[in-house]
Amino acid sequence: MCNIESFKIDLKALPQGITSFEYKLDNEYFKAIDAPDVQRGELSSSLSVNRTDDFFELNFHIEGVVHIPCDLCLDDMDQTISHDDRLVVKFGDDYSEDDDLVTVAENEGILDVAWFIYEFIDLNIPIKHVHAPGKCNPAMIEMLNQHSAARSGEEEEQAIDPRWAALLKLK
């Protein structure tokens, strides 16, 4: 079971300089944060926090594989993730997020990085995720070809109204 509490960093307790954290991100992690898009994967994340007075520079390195459905055949596929990202955190009156600057309430002093890590993973998955050519489920590809709009368009071309036939020459 994933200990989600380990992702909460007590910024006030960190010493000056660099402090490192390591996280194992597996299916339990995605379940624990109730991830909407990615539910399965095997990744590791290393985090180094550099504290200088009341500013904290967080450098993330995430590497591994997530399992997501292919947009064509709907079978699971592996998507490799390898990404570095950076956040700057400071103390303030209330919690707020602005691009790469996060303000943490000084009286609380705790930053939960679990969701930031998930966002970095999710943002590095391509919008269109499909298997490499020839790797999709052949039965599903055959069904797609049978029901594709291009195929039904061929049948319609045979029954074209002759008044519209002149338009085909414009193609």
C-alpha positions as CSV (number, residue, x, y, z in Angstrom):
1,M,0.0,0.0,0.0
2,C,1.2,3.5,-0.9
3,N,2.0,5.7,2.1
4,I,0.7,9.0,0.8
5,E,1.9,10.8,3.9
6,S,5.5,10.4,2.7
7,F,4.8,12.9,-0.1
8,K,4.1,15.6,2.4
9,I,7.3,17.7,3.1
10,D,7.6,19.7,6.2
11,L,9.4,22.7,4.7
12,K,10.0,24.4,8.1
13,A,12.0,21.3,9.3
14,L,14.3,21.2,6.3
15,P,17.9,22.4,6.9
16,Q,19.6,24.9,4.7
17,G,21.1,23.3,1.6
18,I,20.0,20.3,-0.4
19,T,17.8,17.5,0.9
20,S,16.9,14.5,-1.3
21,F,13.7,12.4,-1.5
22,E,13.0,9.2,-3.4
23,Y,9.5,8.0,-4.3
24,K,8.3,4.7,-5.9
25,L,5.2,5.3,-8.0
26,D,3.2,2.2,-8.7
27,N,-0.4,1.3,-9.1
28,E,-1.1,1.9,-5.4
29,Y,0.2,5.5,-5.8
30,F,-2.2,6.2,-8.6
31,K,-5.1,4.7,-6.7
32,A,-4.2,6.6,-3.5
33,I,-4.3,10.0,-5.2
34,D,-7.4,9.1,-7.2
35,A,-5.7,9.8,-10.5
36,P,-8.2,10.5,-13.3
37,D,-6.2,9.7,-16.5
38,V,-3.4,7.3,-15.4
39,Q,-4.3,4.4,-13.1
40,R,-1.3,2.1,-13.7
41,G,2.5,2.4,-14.0
42,E,5.9,1.7,-12.6
43,L,7.9,4.9,-12.1
44,S,10.5,6.4,-9.8
45,S,10.8,10.0,-8.8
46,S,13.7,11.7,-7.2
47,L,13.3,15.1,-5.6
48,S,16.0,17.4,-4.4
49,V,15.0,20.4,-2.4
50,N,17.5,23.3,-2.1
51,R,16.6,25.6,0.8
52,T,17.9,29.1,0.9
53,D,16.3,31.2,3.7
54,D,12.5,31.1,3.0
55,F,12.8,30.0,-0.7
56,F,12.9,26.3,-1.8
57,E,13.9,25.1,-5.2
58,L,12.4,21.7,-5.9
59,N,13.9,19.7,-8.8
60,F,12.0,16.6,-9.8
61,H,13.3,13.8,-12.0
62,I,10.6,11.2,-13.0
63,E,11.4,8.1,-15.0
64,G,9.5,4.9,-15.8
65,V,6.5,3.6,-17.7
66,V,2.7,4.2,-17.5
67,H,0.1,1.9,-18.9
68,I,-2.6,3.7,-20.9
69,P,-5.2,2.5,-23.5
70,C,-4.3,2.9,-27.2
71,D,-6.5,5.3,-28.9
72,L,-7.0,3.0,-31.9
73,C,-7.4,-0.6,-30.5
74,L,-8.1,0.2,-26.8
75,D,-5.6,-2.4,-25.7
76,D,-3.1,-1.3,-23.0
77,M,0.2,0.2,-24.2
78,D,3.3,1.2,-22.4
79,Q,4.3,4.9,-22.5
80,T,7.8,5.7,-21.4
81,I,8.2,8.8,-19.2
82,S,11.5,10.5,-18.5
83,H,11.1,14.1,-17.4
84,D,12.8,16.8,-15.3
85,D,10.8,19.7,-13.8
86,R,11.3,22.5,-11.3
87,L,9.2,24.3,-8.8
88,V,10.0,27.3,-6.6
89,V,8.2,27.4,-3.2
90,K,8.1,30.3,-0.7
91,F,6.3,31.0,2.5
92,G,3.3,33.4,2.5
93,D,0.0,34.1,4.2
94,D,-2.1,31.6,2.2
95,Y,-1.5,28.7,-0.2
96,S,-1.4,29.6,-3.9
97,E,0.0,28.3,-7.2
98,D,1.2,30.6,-10.0
99,D,3.0,28.8,-12.8
100,D,6.3,27.6,-11.3
101,L,5.9,29.5,-8.0
102,V,4.0,27.9,-5.1
103,T,3.2,29.8,-1.9
104,V,2.7,27.7,1.2
105,A,1.0,29.1,4.3
106,E,3.8,29.9,6.7
107,N,1.8,28.8,9.8
108,E,1.4,25.3,8.2
109,G,4.7,24.9,6.3
110,I,3.8,21.6,4.7
111,L,3.9,21.0,0.9
112,D,2.2,17.9,-0.6
113,V,4.1,16.9,-3.7
114,A,2.0,13.9,-4.6
115,W,-0.3,15.8,-7.0
116,F,2.6,17.8,-8.5
117,I,4.3,14.6,-9.5
118,Y,1.2,13.2,-11.0
119,E,0.7,16.4,-13.1
120,F,4.2,16.2,-14.4
121,I,3.6,12.6,-15.4
122,D,0.2,13.4,-17.0
123,L,1.6,16.4,-18.9
124,N,4.3,14.2,-20.5
125,I,1.9,11.7,-22.0
126,P,1.4,12.6,-25.7
127,I,-2.1,13.7,-26.6
128,K,-2.5,10.9,-29.2
129,H,-1.3,7.6,-27.8
130,V,-1.2,4.7,-30.2
131,H,0.9,1.6,-30.5
132,A,3.8,1.5,-32.9
133,P,2.7,0.6,-36.4
134,G,1.8,-3.1,-36.6
135,K,1.5,-3.5,-32.8
136,C,-2.3,-2.8,-32.4
137,N,-4.8,-5.5,-31.8
138,P,-5.4,-7.0,-35.3
139,A,-9.0,-8.0,-34.6
140,M,-9.9,-4.4,-33.5
141,I,-8.1,-2.9,-36.5
142,E,-10.0,-5.2,-38.9
143,M,-13.3,-4.0,-37.2
144,L,-12.2,-0.4,-37.6
145,N,-11.5,-0.9,-41.3
146,Q,-14.9,-2.5,-41.8
147,H,-16.7,0.4,-40.2
148,S,-14.6,3.3,-41.3
149,A,-16.1,6.3,-43.0
150,A,-13.7,5.9,-45.9
151,R,-15.2,2.5,-46.8
152,S,-18.8,3.7,-46.4
153,G,-17.8,6.7,-48.6
154,E,-16.8,4.3,-51.4
155,E,-20.2,2.7,-51.5
156,E,-21.9,6.1,-51.6
157,E,-19.8,7.2,-54.6
158,Q,-21.5,4.5,-56.7
159,A,-24.9,5.9,-56.0
160,I,-24.1,9.6,-56.6
161,D,-26.7,11.8,-58.1
162,P,-25.6,12.7,-61.6
163,R,-26.1,16.4,-60.9
164,W,-23.3,16.2,-58.3
165,A,-20.9,14.1,-60.5
166,A,-19.3,17.2,-62.0
167,L,-18.1,18.2,-58.5
168,L,-16.0,15.0,-58.2
169,K,-13.9,16.3,-61.1
170,L,-12.9,19.3,-58.9
171,K,-11.1,17.0,-56.3
